[in-house]
Amino acid sequence: MSFAITTADIPALALGSSVLACGGGGNPYYGQLVARRVLSEHGAVRVIDVDEMEADRLAVFSVIMGAPLVGIEKPVSLPALCAGFAAVQQALGDRLGAFVALEVGGGQSLLPVLLAALTGRPPLDGDGMGRAFPEAQMCTFLLYGMHPALPVAISDDHGLLWVLRALPFEIGRGRVGGTGRLGRVVGLAVERVFRRYCARKGGAIYFTVTLDHASLQRALVRGSIGLALELGRAVHSARAHGGDPVEAILRVSGGRLLMRGKIADVERRFRGGHDWGAVQIEGLDEDRSRRGEIAFKNEYLILRIDGQVALTVPDLITVVETATGTPITTEVIRPGLRISVLGLPSTPLYHTLEALRVVGPQAFGYDVPFVPL
């Protein structure tokens, strides 16, 4: 079912996307500044379901690779976005059918909306994660295999860096990636190579990648853009009418309140192109005797309460201001904030044993099992 996104919807989309992004996904403030300007100049966009896209057409996703801290100094760049897309579009010709987000995030969710407004092509209601993750091989498109014979480009603030008319490798059934051992190795190699390249280019680069319809049907996390918009609208409505924005998030998402408290300390370090750290929480109200800790790598990964693991990736751990429902990203979280820690369910695409090897706690170096919501 299609729906419109107007200039007035951008703040709600950015807020709801940040709720789903688990502390990552790009700073929502900078992205919506660009999106509101573009939509005010070019008009609203209509989001469609993947089933409404013609089967012989292709979709394009653009994604920013980089750490959240770098995103403060390098916000969403329209020239970088357009440089990568222009190169891919030249190779695609008239085969472009839609745009899609690689992940949900305050910045990342807006990229397909920007390109849709500039070109007149629709964005899809869905993405490749249903949340945000710090590494490329963790997206469902790579996890379940992408068609390799399609164009890819990399760009940055200075313009196009390079373009390939097709990915230079494939494995098994003509796909890049997959949940098998070799597929996981290839996916991890893609992440490691380009993460080092990203660091050499100042910590932020833009990928523009083409997907065929079969890859989308197989691996798209459907409905995530519509869910983000609904979450943002619910929070805005609760604020306007004196309601509880945290309860509004839980009602729309089917999530659960795990803890209320105050940020006591934040440990943060930049390593290997990522922001690593931990957040210490002192409980408040009914949780005043409890202590919490959230480990993060760009995104929140593992929640411990009183030393016991309460929730882990791939399920969603999100932190919001208790009074306003504003999501707090890992690059800006700081001591003194009064927060609510929420747990939200992740896509079933991540719950297979094969997928958990790529996105579960052990994929991040933690010797704990997957603890679901």
C-alpha positions as CSV (number, residue, x, y, z in Angstrom):
1,M,0.0,0.0,0.0
2,S,1.5,3.3,-1.1
3,F,1.6,6.5,1.0
4,A,3.0,10.0,0.6
5,I,5.9,11.7,2.4
6,T,5.7,15.5,2.4
7,T,7.9,18.1,3.8
8,A,5.8,18.2,7.0
9,D,6.4,14.4,7.5
10,I,10.2,14.7,7.5
11,P,10.6,15.4,11.3
12,A,8.4,12.4,12.1
13,L,10.2,10.1,9.7
14,A,13.6,11.2,11.1
15,L,12.5,10.7,14.7
16,G,10.8,7.3,14.1
17,S,13.8,6.1,12.1
18,S,16.1,7.0,15.0
19,V,13.9,5.0,17.4
20,L,14.5,2.0,15.2
21,A,18.2,2.7,14.6
22,C,19.4,1.6,18.1
23,G,21.6,4.7,18.6
24,G,23.1,4.7,15.1
25,G,21.9,5.3,11.6
26,G,23.0,8.9,11.3
27,N,22.2,12.1,13.2
28,P,18.5,12.9,12.5
29,Y,18.9,16.6,12.8
30,Y,21.3,17.2,9.9
31,G,19.5,14.8,7.5
32,Q,16.1,16.3,7.9
33,L,17.5,19.8,7.3
34,V,18.6,18.7,3.8
35,A,15.4,16.6,3.2
36,R,13.0,19.4,4.1
37,R,14.8,21.8,1.7
38,V,14.8,19.2,-1.2
39,L,11.1,18.3,-0.7
40,S,10.1,21.9,-0.4
41,E,11.7,22.5,-3.8
42,H,10.7,19.3,-5.6
43,G,7.5,18.2,-3.9
44,A,6.3,15.1,-2.0
45,V,7.3,11.5,-2.8
46,R,5.1,8.5,-2.9
47,V,6.4,5.4,-1.1
48,I,5.4,2.0,-2.7
49,D,5.5,-1.6,-1.7
50,V,8.0,-3.8,-3.4
51,D,5.2,-5.8,-5.0
52,E,4.2,-2.6,-6.8
53,M,7.6,-2.4,-8.5
54,E,7.8,-4.0,-11.9
55,A,9.8,-7.3,-11.8
56,D,12.1,-6.3,-14.6
57,R,13.2,-3.0,-12.9
58,L,16.0,-2.5,-10.5
59,A,16.3,-0.6,-7.2
60,V,19.2,1.5,-6.0
61,F,20.2,2.0,-2.4
62,S,22.6,4.7,-1.2
63,V,24.2,4.4,2.2
64,I,26.8,6.4,4.2
65,M,29.6,4.3,5.7
66,G,31.2,5.9,8.7
67,A,31.1,6.2,12.4
68,P,28.5,8.4,14.2
69,L,31.1,10.7,15.7
70,V,32.4,11.5,12.2
71,G,28.8,12.2,11.1
72,I,28.7,15.2,13.4
73,E,31.5,16.9,11.4
74,K,30.4,15.4,8.1
75,P,26.6,15.6,7.9
76,V,24.5,14.3,4.9
77,S,26.1,15.6,1.7
78,L,23.8,16.1,-1.3
79,P,26.7,16.4,-3.8
80,A,28.2,13.1,-2.5
81,L,24.8,11.4,-2.8
82,C,24.2,12.7,-6.3
83,A,27.7,11.9,-7.6
84,G,27.3,8.2,-6.8
85,F,23.8,8.0,-8.1
86,A,24.6,9.8,-11.4
87,A,27.4,7.2,-12.1
88,V,25.1,4.3,-11.4
89,Q,22.2,5.8,-13.4
90,Q,24.4,6.1,-16.4
91,A,25.0,2.4,-16.4
92,L,21.3,1.5,-15.6
93,G,19.7,3.6,-18.3
94,D,15.9,3.3,-18.1
95,R,15.9,0.2,-15.9
96,L,15.6,2.1,-12.6
97,G,12.4,1.3,-10.8
98,A,12.8,2.6,-7.2
99,F,15.0,3.6,-4.4
100,V,15.5,1.7,-1.1
101,A,17.2,2.3,2.3
102,L,20.0,-0.1,3.3
103,E,19.2,0.6,7.0
104,V,16.7,2.5,9.1
105,G,18.3,5.6,10.7
106,G,17.7,9.3,11.3
107,G,20.0,10.0,8.4
108,Q,20.1,6.8,6.3
109,S,16.3,6.5,5.9
110,L,16.2,9.9,4.3
111,L,18.6,9.1,1.5
112,P,16.1,7.2,-0.7
113,V,13.6,10.0,-0.1
114,L,16.1,12.6,-1.3
115,L,16.8,10.7,-4.5
116,A,13.1,10.1,-5.1
117,A,12.3,13.8,-4.8
118,L,15.2,14.6,-7.2
119,T,14.3,12.0,-9.8
120,G,10.6,11.4,-9.6
121,R,11.1,7.6,-8.9
122,P,9.5,6.2,-5.8
123,P,11.2,4.9,-2.6
124,L,10.2,1.5,-1.3
125,D,8.6,0.8,2.1
126,G,11.4,-1.3,3.5
127,D,15.1,-1.6,4.1
128,G,17.9,-4.1,4.5
129,M,18.0,-4.3,8.3
130,G,14.8,-3.0,10.0
131,R,17.3,-1.3,12.3
132,A,20.9,0.0,12.0
133,F,24.0,-2.2,12.3
134,P,27.7,-1.1,12.2
135,E,28.9,-3.4,9.5
136,A,27.9,-3.9,5.8
137,Q,27.8,-7.7,5.9
138,M,25.0,-7.5,8.5
139,C,22.4,-6.2,6.1
140,T,19.9,-8.8,4.9
141,F,20.7,-8.1,1.2
142,L,24.3,-9.4,1.7
143,L,23.2,-12.0,4.3
144,Y,20.8,-13.6,1.8
145,G,22.8,-12.9,-1.3
146,M,22.8,-10.1,-3.9
147,H,23.0,-10.4,-7.7
148,P,26.6,-9.4,-8.7
149,A,26.1,-8.2,-12.3
150,L,24.9,-4.7,-11.4
151,P,26.6,-1.3,-11.1
152,V,28.1,0.0,-7.9
153,A,29.7,3.4,-7.1
154,I,31.5,5.1,-4.3
155,S,31.6,8.9,-3.7
156,D,32.3,11.5,-1.1
157,D,32.2,15.2,-0.6
158,H,34.6,15.7,-3.4
159,G,32.6,13.8,-5.9
160,L,32.8,10.3,-7.6
161,L,35.6,8.1,-6.3
162,W,35.1,5.1,-8.5
163,V,32.4,3.1,-10.3
164,L,32.1,-0.6,-11.3
165,R,29.6,-1.7,-13.9
166,A,29.3,-5.0,-12.0
167,L,30.6,-6.4,-8.8
168,P,33.8,-8.3,-9.6
169,F,33.0,-11.6,-7.8
170,E,30.2,-14.0,-7.2
171,I,29.7,-17.3,-5.3
172,G,27.2,-20.1,-5.2
173,R,23.9,-19.6,-7.1
174,G,25.2,-16.4,-8.8
175,R,25.0,-14.3,-5.6
176,V,27.3,-12.1,-3.5
177,G,27.1,-13.0,0.2
178,G,24.8,-15.6,1.7
179,T,24.5,-17.4,5.0
180,G,26.9,-20.2,4.2
181,R,30.5,-20.2,5.4
182,L,31.9,-18.9,2.2
183,G,29.2,-16.3,1.9
184,R,29.9,-15.0,5.4
185,V,33.6,-14.8,4.5
186,V,32.9,-12.8,1.4
187,G,30.5,-10.5,3.2
188,L,33.1,-9.9,6.0
189,A,35.8,-9.2,3.4
190,V,33.6,-6.6,1.7
191,E,33.2,-4.8,5.1
192,R,36.9,-5.0,6.0
193,V,38.2,-3.7,2.7
194,F,35.9,-0.8,2.4
195,R,36.0,0.1,6.1
196,R,39.8,0.7,5.7
197,Y,39.2,2.6,2.5
198,C,36.6,4.7,4.3
199,A,39.1,5.6,7.1
200,R,41.6,6.7,4.5
201,K,39.0,9.0,2.9
202,G,38.3,10.9,6.1
203,G,35.8,8.5,7.8
204,A,32.7,8.9,5.6
205,I,32.0,7.6,2.1
206,Y,28.8,7.0,0.1
207,F,27.9,3.6,-1.5
208,T,25.4,3.5,-4.3
209,V,24.4,-0.1,-5.1
210,T,21.9,-1.7,-7.4
211,L,19.5,-4.5,-6.4
212,D,17.4,-6.7,-8.6
213,H,13.8,-7.5,-7.9
214,A,14.5,-11.1,-6.8
215,S,17.0,-9.9,-4.1
216,L,14.4,-7.5,-2.8
217,Q,11.7,-10.1,-2.6
218,R,14.1,-12.4,-0.8
219,A,15.6,-10.1,1.7
220,L,13.7,-6.8,2.1
221,V,12.6,-5.9,5.6
222,R,9.1,-4.8,4.6
223,G,7.2,-1.9,6.1
224,S,10.0,-0.3,8.0
225,I,9.7,3.1,6.5
226,G,6.0,3.2,7.2
227,L,6.6,2.0,10.8
228,A,9.2,4.7,11.3
229,L,6.8,7.4,10.1
230,E,4.0,6.0,12.4
231,L,6.4,6.0,15.4
232,G,7.4,9.6,14.8
233,R,3.8,10.8,14.4
234,A,2.9,8.9,17.6
235,V,5.6,10.7,19.6
236,H,4.7,14.1,18.2
237,S,1.0,13.5,19.0
238,A,1.8,12.4,22.5
239,R,3.9,15.6,23.1
240,A,1.1,17.8,21.7
241,H,-1.7,16.3,23.7
242,G,0.1,15.8,27.0
243,G,0.5,12.0,26.6
244,D,3.4,9.8,27.4
245,P,5.8,9.6,24.4
246,V,7.5,6.5,25.7
247,E,4.1,4.6,25.9
248,A,3.3,5.9,22.4
249,I,6.5,4.2,21.1
250,L,5.8,1.0,22.8
251,R,2.2,0.9,21.6
252,V,3.1,1.3,17.9
253,S,6.2,-0.9,17.9
254,G,5.1,-3.7,20.1
255,G,8.2,-3.1,22.3
256,R,8.8,-3.3,26.0
257,L,10.1,-0.9,28.6
258,L,13.2,-2.4,30.2
259,M,14.5,0.3,32.5
260,R,14.2,3.9,33.5
261,G,17.2,5.8,34.8
262,K,19.8,8.4,34.6
263,I,23.0,8.2,32.6
264,A,25.8,8.0,35.2
265,D,28.8,7.6,32.8
266,V,29.8,7.0,29.2
267,E,33.0,5.3,28.0
268,R,33.7,6.0,24.4
269,R,36.6,5.2,22.1
270,F,37.2,5.3,18.3
271,R,38.7,2.1,17.0
272,G,38.8,0.4,13.6
273,G,36.5,3.0,12.0
274,H,33.8,2.5,14.7
275,D,32.7,4.1,17.9
276,W,33.0,1.6,20.7
277,G,31.9,2.1,24.3
278,A,29.6,1.5,27.2
279,V,26.8,3.5,28.9
280,Q,26.3,3.2,32.7
281,I,22.8,3.8,34.0
282,E,21.5,4.4,37.5
283,G,17.9,3.3,37.9
284,L,15.2,5.8,38.8
285,D,11.6,5.6,40.1
286,E,10.6,1.9,40.3
287,D,14.1,1.0,39.0
288,R,16.0,3.1,41.6
289,S,17.7,0.0,43.1
290,R,18.9,-1.3,39.7
291,R,22.0,-0.6,37.7
292,G,22.2,-1.0,33.9
293,E,25.0,-1.1,31.3
294,I,24.7,-0.9,27.5
295,A,27.6,-1.9,25.4
296,F,27.7,-0.3,21.9
297,K,29.6,-0.4,18.6
298,N,28.0,2.5,16.7
299,E,24.7,1.0,17.8
300,Y,23.5,-0.4,21.2
301,L,24.3,-4.1,21.3
302,I,23.9,-5.7,24.8
303,L,21.9,-4.5,27.8
304,R,22.8,-5.8,31.2
305,I,20.7,-5.1,34.3
306,D,22.3,-5.8,37.6
307,G,25.0,-7.8,35.8
308,Q,22.5,-10.1,34.0
309,V,22.1,-10.0,30.2
310,A,18.6,-8.6,29.6
311,L,18.6,-8.2,25.8
312,T,21.0,-8.5,22.9
313,V,21.4,-8.0,19.2
314,P,19.8,-8.5,16.8
315,D,16.7,-7.4,18.7
316,L,16.6,-3.6,19.1
317,I,17.9,-1.7,22.1
318,T,16.9,1.9,21.9
319,V,17.4,4.7,24.4
320,V,15.1,7.7,24.5
321,E,14.6,10.7,26.7
322,T,11.9,9.8,29.2
323,A,10.2,13.2,29.1
324,T,10.1,13.7,25.3
325,G,10.7,10.3,23.7
326,T,13.6,11.7,21.7
327,P,16.0,8.9,20.7
328,I,19.6,9.4,21.9
329,T,22.3,8.3,19.5
330,T,25.6,6.9,20.7
331,E,27.6,9.9,19.6
332,V,25.7,12.4,21.8
333,I,24.6,10.4,24.8
334,R,26.1,11.9,28.0
335,P,25.9,11.7,31.8
336,G,22.9,13.4,33.4
337,L,20.3,12.5,30.8
338,R,17.1,10.9,32.2
339,I,16.3,8.1,29.9
340,S,14.1,5.0,29.2
341,V,15.6,1.9,27.7
342,L,13.3,0.1,25.3
343,G,13.4,-3.3,23.7
344,L,11.8,-3.8,20.2
345,P,11.6,-7.0,18.2
346,S,13.8,-7.5,15.1
347,T,13.0,-9.0,11.8
348,P,12.7,-12.8,11.7
349,L,15.2,-12.8,8.9
350,Y,17.8,-12.4,11.6
351,H,16.6,-15.2,13.8
352,T,18.0,-18.2,12.0
353,L,21.1,-19.9,13.3
354,E,23.0,-19.0,10.2
355,A,22.0,-15.3,10.5
356,L,22.8,-15.1,14.2
357,R,26.4,-16.1,13.3
358,V,26.6,-12.7,11.5
359,V,24.4,-10.4,13.6
360,G,24.3,-12.1,17.1
361,P,26.4,-11.1,20.1
362,Q,29.3,-13.4,19.2
363,A,29.7,-11.6,15.9
364,F,30.8,-8.6,18.0
365,G,33.1,-10.6,20.2
366,Y,30.8,-11.1,23.2
367,D,30.7,-14.6,24.6
368,V,27.0,-14.6,25.4
369,P,24.0,-16.2,23.6
370,F,21.3,-14.3,21.8
371,V,18.8,-13.1,24.4
372,P,15.6,-12.1,22.6
373,L,12.9,-9.6,23.8
